[in-house]
Amino acid sequence: MARLDELAEGIADVLGATPAPEPLPVDMIGESPAAATVFTRAIIDACERNGRPLWRVAICPELGQDLLLQHGAKGYEGVAIVADESLVNRIAFFRFPVSNSQEVE
């Protein structure tokens, strides 16, 4: 099974290869808030290394409790991190700014 950092690199490649779906949702069923923090930061870092930085990350409040405490107000590496009550065990990665009418799939 792939490690979280290997999965993060693969997801960063997908985010850089195609503009759809937007946002890219990733299910994190059975993962801890600590794993979600490491995973999200790894994806943000990989996207930055690939020259395709993210605009925003939305995360389930329970799953993202550590991430939001550490980076919520200031973001991480210039990427806004927000809680989204509509996400359950899911993280949504946004490449582009969105309008208020755009929803997570």
Secondary structure as UniProt FT lines:
FT   HELIX           4..17
FT   STRAND          24..27
FT   TURN            29..30
FT   HELIX           33..49
FT   TURN            50..51
FT   STRAND          56..59
FT   TURN            61..64
FT   HELIX           65..71
FT   TURN            72..74
FT   TURN            77..78
FT   STRAND          79..83
FT   TURN            85..86
FT   STRAND          90..94
FT   TURN            100..101
//
